[in-house]
Amino acid sequence: MSKSPQPPQQLLHLVFGGELDSLDGVTFRDLAHLDIVGIYPNYSEAHAAWKAAAQKSVDNALMRYFVVHLHRLLDPAHPAG
């Protein structure tokens, strides 16, 4: 009996952004207006989503998007990857 292939490991990443108070920090101007782009199963997909969102807001110097490695928060003992 053969084993079925294992699905790829989920290394969840959150992509979100918002307008900052200043270019010098990461304090958001209005938390109610954060743009939650989505949660992605790997860094590659998260990076593509981050890039697309960041390019849409290129005219607003205070708008910033971030990728958060949720898998590191969910399982701190797991090696980075």
N, C-alpha and C positions, 0 to 999 in steps of 0.2 A: 504494500500500500504506500503510495507516494504522498509526501506532505504537500499541501497546497502552499504556494509561495506566500511569504510573509508580506503584508502591505508595508510600504515605506514608513519609517518612523516619522511621526508628526513632531516637528519642531516649530511650534506655533509662534507667529509673529503678529503684532498689532501695528497697524499703520494709522496714524492720526496726525492732525495738525490744527493750527489756529493762529490767530494774529497775536503777536507778542507786544508787550508794553514798550520794549526798547530792543535795539539790536544787540545790546550788551548782555542780555540774560535770557532765561527761558520761563519768564512769568507771562502767562497768557492774559490778554486784555479782558476777555469775557469767556469764562468757562462754559456758559450756556451755549456758546456758538462754536465749540470745538467741532471739527470735521473728523468724524470717525470713518475712515476709509474702509477698514475691514480687518479681519483676522485671516492669516494665510498659513498654509501648512509647511512652508519652508522659506528660507531667506530669499531665494531667487524670485519667487512670486511676490513676496513683500517688497523687495527692492523695485521691481517693475511697477507695482502699484504706487509706491512712494514717488518714484520718478515721474509718473504720469500726473499725480496730484500736484507735485511741486512745479511742474511745467505749466499747469493751468493757472497758477498763482504768481507767475514770474513778475508781473507788473506791480505786485504789492511787496515791498521790501521787508515788511514786518510779518508776513505770512511765512510760517515754517512748518514743515512736516517731519515726522520722526518715525523710526522703526524701533519698536520695543520687542526685545527677545523674551516673549512670554514663557517659553520653555525653560529659561533660566530661572524665572521667578517661581514656576510651578515645581521644578526639581533642581534646587541649587547644587545638588551633588553631581548632577549630570555634567559631563565635560562640555565645554563650549564647542559649538559647531553649527 
